[in-house]
Amino acid sequence: METPLQAGTANDFLLQALNRRREEGLLRNLQTENGLIDFCSNDYLGLARSEDLLCMAEKEWSQLLHKKSGSGGSRLLAGNTAYAEALEKEIAQFHRAGSALIFNSGYDANVGLFSCVPRRNDTILYDELIHASVRDGVRLSPAKGFNFRHNDMAHLESRLQKAEGTCFVAVESDYSMDGDYCPLKEIAELCSRYKALLIVDEAHATGVTGEKGEGLSAALGLENEIFARLHTFGKALGCHGAAVLGSPALREYLVNFARSFIYTTALPLQSLVSIRCAYRFFPAMHQERKKLAGLVDLFRSASGEAELELTPSDGPIQCILQSGNTRARELAGKAREQGFDVRPILSPTVPEGTERIRVCLHAFNTPGEVSGLIDSFS
Ligand SMILES: Cc1ncc(COP(=O)(O)O)c(C=O)c1O
């Protein structure tokens, strides 16, 4: 049992927990801009730093008739606009979905979706590497949640055989920690065979995967096999926020039941303007996607020559495995000393023995920077 709080010691239990983390070498710190070469952000296409996007957004903003700094409330009260609804229609059309509903973040969207759609006697099966926002949504859900081994179809099938009620299967198209893609076609077939409803988090595929960056589901023509898709705007789109795509009934249900949609102030108009402009930009960024794919190939071949062990990823998230928190931290430190911004991912965030340096490649990185980064490790 936790020791009860004594008068005058309100901070003591906080400090104790922080000290424990410090002793374990796991204390997290906020860091500000550091001028290092970016191998860390999710700005895969460079849109967050794009002057062109900024100019387009400023122009669009200057042409708006009804400007407000803040949205003024929840979407269900004063915070909704015709602009938001028009943008949702554009987003749904682009990703070939029946509807889209914008949330303030991907975190809010996953928590809202998973906590309110599955019911008491339903089952949620999620990949063991699924993002924390899905896990938190599952924890808030009255349904039972079980994980299955990462990308393991046999294990997923054995779980599907035992599932009760309506079964939901949650996967990421491109996994945020390992960077590998899910076998979406096989998963969709399995879900269809067991009449399970598939939910795909496309956070890291949005803008990057598919001819126009439409995401893995639409690129494979699987959009009609999927119950709900999540696209986030804070990664390759360089903005903030997210949308859940699905049927018009799902949209109306979320407006009525998703607490992280209902009980929060809506995004301000400036954010919506940036998102709308990003949607005018990224579909045509073919050169950037091609360059990014080239850098991924270069990174993997140079890492192979340097005998670095990688996770099996074809996407812009690449991970160099380095067993043990101390070694992972040291390796990341070496790269940072030489000017490359990379971060170690330590256990227990990842299982012990699979500690790693997570490298995010971007269309704005140069081949010389990628080679320099690999050299800094060896
Ligand atoms: C797979 C995945 N889903 C959801 C999120 C949450 O998105 P957001 O950063 O917009 O809250 C993230 C980002 O951290 C993510 O990696």
The ligand as a Gaussian input file, in Angstrom:
#p B3LYP/6-31G(d) Opt

LIG

0 1
 C        0.726000       5.537000     -34.110000
 C        0.327000       6.807000     -33.456000
 N       -0.986000       7.022000     -33.207000
 C       -1.396000       8.149000     -32.627000
 C       -0.501000       9.127000     -32.251000
 C       -0.999000      10.359000     -31.575000
 O       -1.092000      11.397000     -32.493000
 P       -0.949000      12.925000     -32.020000
 O        0.524000      13.185000     -31.899000
 O       -1.614000      13.706000     -33.087000
 O       -1.635000      13.034000     -30.704000
 C        0.859000       8.953000     -32.512000
 C        1.845000      10.015000     -32.178000
 O        2.533000      10.051000     -31.241000
 C        1.300000       7.749000     -33.105000
 O        2.586000       7.518000     -33.324000

